[in-house]
Amino acid sequence: MAVTATKVNGQFQFSGRAINITQAKNKALEPYNCIVHDYGITLELLPDAAQKQALAQQIGNARFVRNHYLSDRKNYYKATKKTLSVNEYKAKHLPQLKKDFPFLQESDKFALEAALEHVDAGYKNFFAGRAKLPKYASKWKPAGNSYTTKYTNGNIAILEENGLPYVKLPKAGKIRFVLPKGQTIASLIPEGTAILSAVVRRETNHHTVSLQLEAVIPKPEQLMEMHVSDILAADMGIKRFAVIGGQGWEEEVENPRWIRLHAKRLRRLQQSMARKQYDKKTHKGSKNWEKAKKRVTAEQRKVKNQRKDFQHKLSRKIADRYSAFLCEDLHIKGMVKNRRLSREISSVAWGQFFTMVKYKMQRQGKWLIQVDRWYPSSQTCSCCGYKNPEVKDLAVRAWTCPKCGVYHDRDINAKDNIFARGVKDLKAAGVTILP
């Protein structure tokens, strides 16, 4: 069934189904010269004791159903060599599961169904070679401390009562949240923006809700002509966040000092927690371990928020100033398999930064070009094109080209090569580059 779009009272309403729903909606919006813009916001919740219990029940029930489906799916395949589909499980097994375990009847229907869909998506990613087999969710790990629910008939909403902000969630009611700095209730979800779903996450004595939002915006006109000075290239790093620059110039972007300081503090707190008493079998620690755990969680959250704020500001600056951003198509999942670098690569969050730049550039009709990940940008001399295999060693931070004799800083040379290759890709896409 094709997706159709109709405009009612100035707002678009969609009907129909598709495998790629965003692509189908954009096609339906073509007569209106509009596109769908999906984005999200994360809010810090301030639940009272009863609401904490309600959220804990939804999280626990979703985890319980997920693990049951995963177990039943494995057993069904062993017995029949067939797949127990998610739709069949919803229709035949989930109702029986609710009868066998009455506490599931207190669950949000969509939270249980989403838990099943996560397992099914995990298998699809496995068979597509994108991930490992789905595992059982544990309440001791982040994956087992969240649940997803879908919007229908106003069951999720942002409200204001007596001047205070609340988010309405199924089975949990109205929960107060911290209004982000500089925001108002109206600016959080502008008129015409729809809530699609909500993900509630629980950390140590800390809850957040991430709302997936959808807005219909005028289709931006793609820039097909730009000056060379409007193009920015970047070589991402670990010790320094990136080396950015254009034709004939570069600038080092350091990780902010406060992030480095908090990262060091986090390591000290983690080392302190590791010295406290903790039973791996019962997953219980001493009172001192519990206190240390709270300090570690708070510091992790602080580092995460500071890094996200830094990347949002940098990506906004890039998207507003430049017409094209050129970078490498980094295989981050493969890179984190390197044990010596995995922690550092994960902590700098390149993928998060690229996502921020991408949607901010696309909303303005600008370009994000990711150069082929196999292109040897660091090993190739940006002056004569000679490829030096010795530079493959990450310990080599500077080198002299054996062919033309030019001295190279590893990261600056990589930036220059990414710039040249990215400009070539822009021209191949039909973009005119002016001096």
Backbone torsions as a table, in degrees:
resi	resn	phi	psi	omega
1	MET	NA	122.4	-177.5
2	ALA	-71.0	152.2	177.7
3	VAL	-86.9	132.8	177.8
4	THR	-120.6	152.2	179.6
5	ALA	-122.8	131.4	175.9
6	THR	-129.4	145.8	-178.3
7	LYS	-101.3	117.4	-178.4
8	VAL	-123.2	119.3	179.9
9	ASN	53.4	40.0	176.6
10	GLY	83.5	-1.7	-179.7
11	GLN	-120.9	147.6	-179.1
12	PHE	-87.2	138.6	174.1
13	GLN	-123.9	137.0	-176.7
14	PHE	-111.6	148.1	173.9
15	SER	-140.4	151.0	-178.7
16	GLY	107.0	173.9	-177.9
17	ARG	-131.9	157.6	177.3
18	ALA	-161.3	158.0	178.2
19	ILE	-67.2	-50.1	175.2
20	ASN	-102.6	91.0	-171.3
21	ILE	-66.4	-37.4	-179.9
22	THR	-65.1	-44.1	178.3
23	GLN	-62.0	-40.8	180.0
24	ALA	-66.7	-39.3	178.0
25	LYS	-65.0	-41.3	179.2
26	ASN	-62.7	-37.3	177.5
27	LYS	-65.3	-40.9	179.5
28	ALA	-67.0	-25.0	-178.3
29	LEU	-88.2	-4.6	-176.8
30	GLU	-55.0	-41.9	178.9
31	PRO	-61.6	-23.0	-179.1
32	TYR	-95.5	-1.5	-177.4
33	ASN	56.2	42.4	179.4
34	CYS	-127.1	165.3	174.9
35	ILE	-137.3	163.6	176.2
36	VAL	-87.6	134.9	175.2
37	HIS	-117.7	109.7	177.9
38	ASP	-96.4	133.7	176.8
39	TYR	-155.0	176.5	-177.0
40	GLY	-140.5	159.5	173.6
41	ILE	-133.0	145.2	178.3
42	THR	-116.7	129.6	-177.0
43	LEU	-120.4	140.2	176.7
44	GLU	-85.7	122.8	-177.1
45	LEU	-86.9	152.9	176.4
46	LEU	-126.4	66.4	-176.1
47	PRO	-74.9	148.7	172.2
48	ASP	-83.3	-177.4	-174.7
49	ALA	-59.9	-43.5	-178.9
50	ALA	-66.3	-38.4	179.9
51	GLN	-70.7	-35.5	174.9
52	LYS	-60.1	-41.7	178.7
53	GLN	-64.7	-40.7	179.3
54	ALA	-64.6	-42.3	178.5
55	LEU	-66.8	-39.3	178.7
56	ALA	-61.9	-38.2	179.4
57	GLN	-66.4	-42.5	179.1
58	GLN	-64.2	-41.2	178.8
59	ILE	-64.2	-47.4	-179.2
60	GLY	-64.0	-41.5	-179.6
61	ASN	-66.8	-39.8	178.0
62	ALA	-64.2	-41.3	178.1
63	ARG	-64.7	-40.9	-179.7
64	PHE	-60.9	-47.0	-178.6
65	VAL	-68.3	-39.5	178.2
66	ARG	-58.3	-49.6	-177.1
67	ASN	-66.7	-34.9	177.3
68	HIS	-64.0	-45.4	-179.4
69	TYR	-64.4	-41.7	179.4
70	LEU	-61.2	-43.5	178.8
71	SER	-65.9	-46.5	-179.5
72	ASP	-64.3	-36.4	-179.6
73	ARG	-67.2	-41.0	177.7
74	LYS	-64.2	-46.5	-178.9
75	ASN	-65.4	-38.4	-179.9
76	TYR	-64.3	-39.8	180.0
77	TYR	-68.7	-39.4	178.3
78	LYS	-61.5	-37.3	-176.1
79	ALA	-81.7	-35.0	-171.8
80	THR	-120.0	-11.3	-173.7
81	LYS	60.8	25.4	177.6
82	LYS	-124.1	162.9	-179.4
83	THR	-92.4	132.6	173.1
84	LEU	-85.4	98.3	-172.3
85	SER	-66.1	156.4	-178.7
86	VAL	-66.2	-36.0	179.2
87	ASN	-67.5	-38.8	177.6
88	GLU	-66.0	-39.1	-179.7
89	TYR	-66.8	-39.9	177.6
90	LYS	-61.7	-42.6	-173.6
91	ALA	-77.4	-38.8	-171.3
92	LYS	-108.3	-38.9	-171.3
93	HIS	-94.6	-37.7	-177.5
94	LEU	-62.5	-43.0	176.6
95	PRO	-59.6	-38.7	178.8
96	GLN	-69.4	-35.6	178.7
97	LEU	-62.6	-38.4	178.5
98	LYS	-66.5	-33.4	177.7
99	LYS	-71.4	-40.5	-178.4
100	ASP	-71.1	-31.0	-178.0
101	PHE	-126.6	89.2	-173.7
102	PRO	-55.5	-26.8	-178.5
103	PHE	-64.9	-19.9	178.0
104	LEU	-70.3	-18.9	-179.7
105	GLN	-70.0	-15.2	176.9
106	GLU	-87.6	5.5	-174.7
107	SER	-87.2	155.4	168.7
108	ASP	-71.5	123.5	-176.9
109	LYS	-54.0	-45.1	-175.9
110	PHE	-70.7	-27.6	178.1
111	ALA	-66.8	-40.3	178.6
112	LEU	-68.3	-42.8	-179.6
113	GLU	-65.9	-37.3	178.6
114	ALA	-65.4	-35.7	177.8
115	ALA	-62.0	-39.7	177.2
116	LEU	-66.6	-41.1	-178.5
117	GLU	-66.1	-31.3	177.6
118	HIS	-65.3	-39.1	177.1
119	VAL	-64.1	-46.1	-179.4
120	ASP	-62.1	-41.3	178.0
121	ALA	-64.7	-35.3	177.5
122	GLY	-61.9	-41.8	177.5
123	TYR	-66.3	-40.8	179.2
124	LYS	-62.5	-41.0	177.9
125	ASN	-66.2	-35.3	178.3
126	PHE	-64.8	-48.9	-177.9
127	PHE	-68.8	-21.9	176.9
128	ALA	-87.1	-1.2	178.4
129	GLY	79.3	16.6	-177.5
130	ARG	-95.9	-13.8	-175.2
131	ALA	-158.5	171.5	175.3
132	LYS	-83.8	173.8	178.4
133	LEU	-60.4	145.0	177.0
134	PRO	-59.4	143.9	179.0
135	LYS	-112.9	163.4	175.5
136	TYR	-67.8	139.2	179.3
137	ALA	-79.8	137.0	179.2
138	SER	-115.4	140.6	179.1
139	LYS	-70.9	-8.4	179.8
140	TRP	-92.6	-1.3	-178.8
141	LYS	-125.0	156.5	-176.1
142	PRO	-55.4	-37.9	-177.2
143	ALA	-62.1	-25.7	-179.7
144	GLY	-95.8	11.4	-177.7
145	ASN	-124.9	42.8	177.3
146	SER	-154.4	162.7	172.1
147	TYR	-150.1	156.2	-178.8
148	THR	-117.9	137.3	175.2
149	THR	-132.4	153.9	-176.3
150	LYS	-104.7	155.0	179.2
151	TYR	-82.3	135.6	170.1
152	THR	-160.2	133.3	174.5
153	ASN	51.4	40.7	174.9
154	GLY	73.3	19.9	-178.6
155	ASN	-72.7	-17.9	174.6
156	ILE	-121.9	129.8	-177.1
157	ALA	-157.9	154.2	171.4
158	ILE	-102.2	125.7	-174.5
159	LEU	-128.1	163.8	173.0
160	GLU	-132.5	123.5	179.3
161	GLU	-132.2	124.7	-178.8
162	ASN	54.7	36.0	177.7
163	GLY	80.1	3.5	-178.3
164	LEU	-109.9	143.5	-178.6
165	PRO	-86.2	137.2	178.1
166	TYR	-133.8	149.9	170.1
167	VAL	-117.1	131.0	-179.6
168	LYS	-94.3	125.1	-179.4
169	LEU	-127.3	143.8	179.2
170	PRO	-58.8	135.6	176.4
171	LYS	69.9	-11.0	-179.7
172	ALA	-111.2	-18.7	178.1
173	GLY	82.1	-156.4	-178.3
174	LYS	-89.7	120.1	-177.7
175	ILE	-117.2	132.0	177.2
176	ARG	-67.3	150.0	175.7
177	PHE	-140.1	165.3	179.6
178	VAL	-85.4	118.9	179.4
179	LEU	-72.5	121.9	-179.0
180	PRO	-55.9	147.6	-177.9
181	LYS	-58.3	131.3	178.0
182	GLY	81.7	2.3	-178.3
183	GLN	-106.6	158.5	171.2
184	THR	-124.0	168.9	177.7
185	ILE	-58.1	-41.7	-177.7
186	ALA	-67.2	-35.8	-177.1
187	SER	-78.0	-21.9	178.8
188	LEU	-62.4	-48.0	179.0
189	ILE	-129.7	90.7	-178.2
190	PRO	-61.4	160.3	179.5
191	GLU	-58.8	135.3	-178.4
192	GLY	91.8	-4.4	178.7
193	THR	-93.9	133.2	-177.7
194	ALA	-107.1	142.9	172.4
195	ILE	-87.2	127.0	179.8
196	LEU	-97.3	-42.6	-177.3
197	SER	-160.7	170.8	177.8
198	ALA	-137.9	138.6	175.2
199	VAL	-118.3	117.8	178.6
200	VAL	-98.5	128.4	179.6
201	ARG	-122.1	145.2	178.8
202	ARG	-123.4	127.9	170.3
203	GLU	-112.7	-165.5	179.6
204	THR	-65.7	108.4	-179.9
205	ASN	52.1	36.3	-176.9
206	HIS	-149.9	131.8	-179.1
207	HIS	-127.8	142.3	173.9
208	THR	-133.4	158.0	172.2
209	VAL	-128.8	129.9	176.9
210	SER	-107.9	119.6	-179.0
211	LEU	-99.4	128.1	173.8
212	GLN	-90.8	122.7	-174.5
213	LEU	-116.0	156.2	179.0
214	GLU	-138.3	128.4	177.0
215	ALA	-128.8	148.2	174.5
216	VAL	-100.2	121.2	-176.1
217	ILE	-124.2	157.2	175.3
218	PRO	-58.7	138.4	-179.3
219	LYS	-66.5	120.0	-178.9
220	PRO	-69.3	143.6	178.6
221	GLU	-79.8	123.1	-177.0
222	GLN	-67.3	128.0	178.1
223	LEU	-69.7	124.5	-179.9
224	MET	-117.1	8.2	177.6
225	GLU	-148.8	132.6	-179.2
226	MET	-156.1	157.6	174.7
227	HIS	-83.6	153.4	-179.2
228	VAL	-62.7	-26.7	179.0
229	SER	-73.0	-10.7	179.1
230	ASP	-94.9	12.0	-178.6
231	ILE	-112.8	131.0	-179.2
232	LEU	-122.5	134.3	176.2
233	ALA	-115.6	155.4	-178.6
234	ALA	-143.9	137.3	169.7
235	ASP	-112.4	115.7	-174.6
236	MET	-78.0	147.9	-179.1
237	GLY	-136.8	-175.3	-179.5
238	ILE	-111.9	-55.9	179.4
239	LYS	-65.3	-42.4	170.3
240	ARG	-115.2	144.0	-171.5
241	PHE	-60.8	-42.8	-179.2
242	ALA	-167.1	159.7	164.7
243	VAL	-110.4	116.8	-178.7
244	ILE	-112.9	159.4	178.2
245	GLY	169.9	175.9	178.4
246	GLY	-122.8	-148.4	-178.9
247	GLN	-75.7	109.2	176.0
248	GLY	85.3	8.3	177.0
249	TRP	-147.6	156.3	178.1
250	GLU	-151.3	161.4	-179.6
251	GLU	-147.8	135.6	177.7
252	GLU	-87.3	129.3	176.8
253	VAL	-106.3	107.1	-178.7
254	GLU	-82.6	152.0	168.7
255	ASN	-65.2	133.3	-177.6
256	PRO	-52.9	144.5	-176.1
257	ARG	-58.2	-40.5	-176.6
258	TRP	-67.5	-30.0	176.5
259	ILE	-67.1	-42.0	179.3
260	ARG	-63.4	-41.2	-179.4
261	LEU	-64.7	-44.3	179.9
262	HIS	-69.7	-30.6	177.1
263	ALA	-65.7	-39.7	176.9
264	LYS	-66.2	-42.1	178.6
265	ARG	-62.7	-39.2	178.9
266	LEU	-61.8	-42.7	178.8
267	ARG	-61.7	-40.4	179.2
268	ARG	-64.8	-42.2	179.7
269	LEU	-65.6	-38.5	178.5
270	GLN	-66.5	-38.6	177.3
271	GLN	-66.1	-38.9	177.7
272	SER	-64.6	-42.3	179.3
273	MET	-63.8	-36.7	-178.6
274	ALA	-65.3	-22.7	180.0
275	ARG	-85.8	-9.0	-179.8
276	LYS	-82.9	160.8	-178.3
277	GLN	-72.3	129.7	-179.7
278	TYR	-151.1	129.3	-179.9
279	ASP	-97.2	112.8	-177.2
280	LYS	-69.5	-24.8	-179.0
281	LYS	-75.0	-44.1	-178.2
282	THR	-94.6	-8.6	-177.5
283	HIS	58.5	35.7	178.2
284	LYS	-122.4	139.9	179.0
285	GLY	-120.7	172.8	177.9
286	SER	-69.9	171.0	178.4
287	LYS	-61.4	-37.1	177.9
288	ASN	-66.1	-35.0	177.1
289	TRP	-65.7	-42.0	179.5
290	GLU	-62.2	-41.5	178.0
291	LYS	-63.6	-43.2	-180.0
292	ALA	-64.7	-37.2	179.2
293	LYS	-62.0	-42.4	178.7
294	LYS	-62.9	-40.2	179.5
295	ARG	-66.1	-40.5	178.9
296	VAL	-64.0	-45.5	-179.3
297	THR	-61.6	-42.7	179.7
298	ALA	-64.0	-40.0	-179.9
299	GLU	-70.0	-38.5	176.9
300	GLN	-60.7	-42.4	-179.9
301	ARG	-65.2	-39.0	-179.5
302	LYS	-65.5	-45.6	179.1
303	VAL	-62.4	-44.2	-179.6
304	LYS	-60.6	-45.3	-178.5
305	ASN	-68.2	-38.9	179.3
306	GLN	-65.8	-41.2	179.5
307	ARG	-65.9	-40.8	179.4
308	LYS	-64.1	-40.8	179.0
309	ASP	-63.5	-43.8	178.2
310	PHE	-60.0	-44.8	-177.7
311	GLN	-70.8	-36.1	176.7
312	HIS	-61.5	-45.0	-178.1
313	LYS	-67.0	-41.8	179.9
314	LEU	-67.2	-43.5	-179.8
315	SER	-65.8	-36.2	176.8
316	ARG	-65.3	-41.8	179.1
317	LYS	-61.6	-42.7	-179.9
318	ILE	-66.7	-46.9	-176.3
319	ALA	-64.6	-34.7	-178.8
320	ASP	-79.4	-30.6	-174.6
321	ARG	-90.6	-35.3	-170.8
322	TYR	-113.5	155.9	-179.8
323	SER	-93.2	-20.7	179.4
324	ALA	-146.7	139.1	177.1
325	PHE	-120.2	124.9	-175.6
326	LEU	-113.6	130.8	-179.9
327	CYS	-152.2	175.6	177.7
328	GLU	-85.4	147.9	173.7
329	ASP	-84.8	79.5	-173.2
330	LEU	-71.1	134.6	176.0
331	HIS	-88.7	79.5	-170.9
332	ILE	-63.9	-41.2	-179.5
333	LYS	-61.0	-36.7	178.1
334	GLY	-72.6	-35.8	-177.8
335	MET	-68.3	-34.5	-177.7
336	VAL	-72.9	-6.7	175.2
337	LYS	-73.8	-16.0	174.5
338	ASN	-73.7	109.4	-173.2
339	ARG	-60.9	-31.5	-177.3
340	ARG	-72.7	-25.0	-174.6
341	LEU	-116.7	-5.8	-171.2
342	SER	-58.2	-44.5	-177.9
343	ARG	-64.7	-43.9	-178.4
344	GLU	-65.7	-41.1	-179.0
345	ILE	-65.7	-41.4	179.2
346	SER	-65.7	-37.9	-174.7
347	SER	-71.8	-30.7	-178.5
348	VAL	-78.0	-16.8	171.3
349	ALA	55.7	55.6	177.8
350	TRP	-61.2	-43.4	-177.8
351	GLY	-57.8	-42.0	178.1
352	GLN	-61.6	-41.9	-179.3
353	PHE	-65.6	-44.6	179.5
354	PHE	-61.5	-38.5	178.3
355	THR	-62.8	-42.4	179.0
356	MET	-62.1	-46.7	-179.6
357	VAL	-63.4	-41.9	-175.2
358	LYS	-59.4	-52.9	-175.2
359	TYR	-71.7	-28.6	178.5
360	LYS	-73.0	-34.5	176.7
361	MET	-72.2	-43.9	-176.6
362	GLN	-62.9	-36.3	-179.4
363	ARG	-65.0	-18.0	179.7
364	GLN	-108.4	9.4	-179.8
365	GLY	72.0	23.3	-178.8
366	LYS	-98.7	177.7	-169.8
367	TRP	-112.6	137.0	166.0
368	LEU	-119.5	114.2	179.9
369	ILE	-110.1	122.7	176.7
370	GLN	-107.8	114.2	-177.7
371	VAL	-68.9	145.3	179.8
372	ASP	-45.9	129.2	-176.7
373	ARG	-62.2	-21.2	-178.3
374	TRP	-90.0	-2.3	178.2
375	TYR	-71.5	122.6	-175.2
376	PRO	-79.2	71.8	-173.9
377	SER	-65.0	-33.5	-178.5
378	SER	-80.3	-30.7	-174.2
379	GLN	-87.0	-16.2	-175.0
380	THR	-93.9	130.8	176.6
381	CYS	-68.8	124.3	-177.3
382	SER	-74.5	-7.8	179.7
383	CYS	-95.6	-46.1	-175.3
384	CYS	-118.2	-10.3	178.1
385	GLY	88.4	3.1	179.2
386	TYR	-66.7	135.4	179.2
387	LYS	-99.5	119.5	-178.5
388	ASN	-104.3	103.3	-177.2
389	PRO	-64.4	-20.8	-179.2
390	GLU	-66.5	-23.7	-177.4
391	VAL	-76.7	-7.5	176.6
392	LYS	-61.2	-26.3	175.7
393	ASP	-69.3	119.3	-176.8
394	LEU	-63.7	-17.4	179.8
395	ALA	-71.8	-19.6	179.3
396	VAL	-80.4	106.1	-177.1
397	ARG	-97.1	-15.3	177.7
398	ALA	-151.1	150.2	-178.9
399	TRP	-157.6	158.7	177.7
400	THR	-110.0	129.3	-177.7
401	CYS	-66.0	122.2	179.9
402	PRO	-64.9	-20.4	-175.4
403	LYS	-90.2	-49.5	-175.8
404	CYS	-109.7	-9.0	174.9
405	GLY	80.8	8.2	-179.9
406	VAL	-78.7	136.2	178.8
407	TYR	-86.5	133.3	-176.1
408	HIS	-123.8	134.2	160.3
409	ASP	-80.5	130.8	-172.9
410	ARG	-52.2	-50.4	-173.6
411	ASP	-72.6	-38.3	179.3
412	ILE	-67.1	-41.1	177.3
413	ASN	-61.7	-41.6	178.3
414	ALA	-63.2	-40.9	178.6
415	LYS	-61.3	-42.8	-179.7
416	ASP	-63.4	-40.3	179.1
417	ASN	-68.2	-39.6	177.5
418	ILE	-63.5	-39.1	178.4
419	PHE	-61.7	-48.7	-177.7
420	ALA	-63.2	-44.8	-179.4
421	ARG	-68.5	-39.6	179.6
422	GLY	-64.3	-40.6	176.9
423	VAL	-62.4	-39.7	177.1
424	LYS	-61.1	-42.3	178.8
425	ASP	-66.5	-37.2	177.3
426	LEU	-62.6	-44.3	179.3
427	LYS	-63.8	-37.7	178.8
428	ALA	-65.1	-26.4	178.4
429	ALA	-84.6	1.5	176.7
430	GLY	95.7	9.4	-179.4
431	VAL	-82.6	134.5	176.7
432	THR	-90.8	124.1	-179.6
433	ILE	-103.6	117.3	179.9
434	LEU	-95.0	153.1	179.9
435	PRO	-61.4	NA	NA
